[in-house]
Amino acid sequence: MSSFRQFEEPDHALLYKNYREKPPARLIERIVEFLREKYTGPLKQAVDLGCGSGQCTFLLSKYFETVLGTDISQAQISQALQGTAEEECNNVNFCVSPAETIALEDHSVQLITACVAAHWFDLDKVYEEGRRVLCDGGVMAFLCMDYLIVEIGDDLERNQQFLKIMQDVHKIMDPYFAPPAALAFNKYRDITIPYSDLTREYDYEIGVTTNLSKILGAIKSYSAFQTFCKVKGEDEGKKLMQDIKDRFLKIATIPNDDPDANVLTLKRRYFVVMARV
Ligand SMILES: C[S@@+](CC[C@H](N)C(=O)[O-])C[C@H]1O[C@@H](n2cnc3c(N)ncnc32)[C@H](O)[C@@H]1O
């Protein structure tokens, strides 16, 4: 399998920074617990591959002396570097690098993560590089998320209608995802990290109170939406987003139809596959 190049344009990287939330803190804690089950040494170095604008990287900083976030995209790393000042993390570094090459010493790393990214990599090369840089008992963990869930309070009827909108969005978008995204749609069940104690866990949920503009932004940040616009043209992309917005507004009874009113909940459900060398 070879790696795929996407997410590299500055506008797309900005959509990421603005609309892609961090993964659940509880999941990061669980990954560190998994590492701690068999590794008792100091937590010196973690590496977050395909780090984007640092969504997962910053969450690792409280556990490790140093965290390195790497991404093949210069535009993503530029956004991540800007985030470093906002997050006030002085133990996090970022650099442009393919996931298949990690610029660290042999056996110097305790944890390698990749968040919503592993499906784009040349995994055999990443496993090989992991064996080189991970210390004895070190862990590789690939986390990823399911489709977005939009809700308004516990209004079952309207939540079902939102679900239908999101299912329709995916019916339109899914053909525009590059083939490796199928690994994510199948919750990484086809990814087997060839180390010890292979573990799969599901249903780590995170929800944020948000508004329709941000939900539309999250949909626009899909690589499939970017491809849709390239294939069908920007006008078709705008029309699609307007249709989605109109459908939401019809159901949401947002005050004054204000897409910036924070009355919606955006939920993301994460899963992980992890193993130790
Ligand atoms: C869907 S984004 C995820 C970003 C971030 N980790 C997050 O959780 O939102 C996938 C990221 O993987 C990066 N990527 C894709 N293939 C890569 C590769 N072979 N090596 C390093 N980064 C890669 C992309 O540039 C992009 O930033």
The ligand as a Tripos MOL2 file, in Angstrom:
@<TRIPOS>MOLECULE
LIG
   27    29     1     0     0
SMALL
NO_CHARGES

@<TRIPOS>ATOM
      1 C1         -7.8040   13.7930    8.1990 C.3       1 LIG1
      2 S1         -6.3370   14.6970    8.5770 S.3       1 LIG1
      3 C2         -6.1810   14.4690   10.3290 C.3       1 LIG1
      4 C3         -5.4580   15.5700   11.0390 C.3       1 LIG1
      5 C4         -5.4270   15.5000   12.5500 C.3       1 LIG1
      6 N1         -4.5720   14.4070   13.0030 N.3       1 LIG1
      7 C5         -6.8170   15.3620   13.1600 C.2       1 LIG1
      8 O1         -6.9830   14.5460   14.0560 O.co2     1 LIG1
      9 O2         -7.7260   16.0860   12.7450 O.co2     1 LIG1
     10 C6         -5.0790   13.6500    7.9100 C.3       1 LIG1
     11 C7         -3.7160   14.2590    7.9650 C.3       1 LIG1
     12 O3         -2.7760   13.2800    7.5470 O.3       1 LIG1
     13 C8         -1.7820   13.9000    6.7590 C.3       1 LIG1
     14 N2         -1.1410   12.8660    5.9410 N.ar      1 LIG1
     15 C9         -1.6760   12.1490    4.9280 C.ar      1 LIG1
     16 N3         -0.7870   11.2720    4.4530 N.ar      1 LIG1
     17 C10         0.3450   11.4390    5.1680 C.ar      1 LIG1
     18 C11         1.6240   10.8040    5.1880 C.ar      1 LIG1
     19 N4          1.9090    9.7920    4.3370 N.pl3     1 LIG1
     20 N5          2.5290   11.2250    6.0690 N.ar      1 LIG1
     21 C12         2.2440   12.2170    6.9440 C.ar      1 LIG1
     22 N6          1.0620   12.8590    6.9860 N.ar      1 LIG1
     23 C13         0.1150   12.4590    6.1270 C.ar      1 LIG1
     24 C14        -2.5350   14.9670    5.9800 C.3       1 LIG1
     25 O4         -1.7000   15.9870    5.4910 O.3       1 LIG1
     26 C15        -3.5390   15.4530    7.0320 C.3       1 LIG1
     27 O5         -3.0680   16.5540    7.7580 O.3       1 LIG1
@<TRIPOS>BOND
     1     1     2 1
     2     2     3 1
     3     2    10 1
     4     3     4 1
     5     4     5 1
     6     5     6 1
     7     5     7 1
     8     7     8 2
     9     7     9 1
    10    10    11 1
    11    11    12 1
    12    11    26 1
    13    12    13 1
    14    13    14 1
    15    13    24 1
    16    14    15 ar
    17    14    23 ar
    18    15    16 ar
    19    16    17 ar
    20    17    18 ar
    21    17    23 ar
    22    18    19 1
    23    18    20 ar
    24    20    21 ar
    25    21    22 ar
    26    22    23 ar
    27    24    25 1
    28    24    26 1
    29    26    27 1
@<TRIPOS>SUBSTRUCTURE
     1 LIG1         1 GROUP 0 **** ****
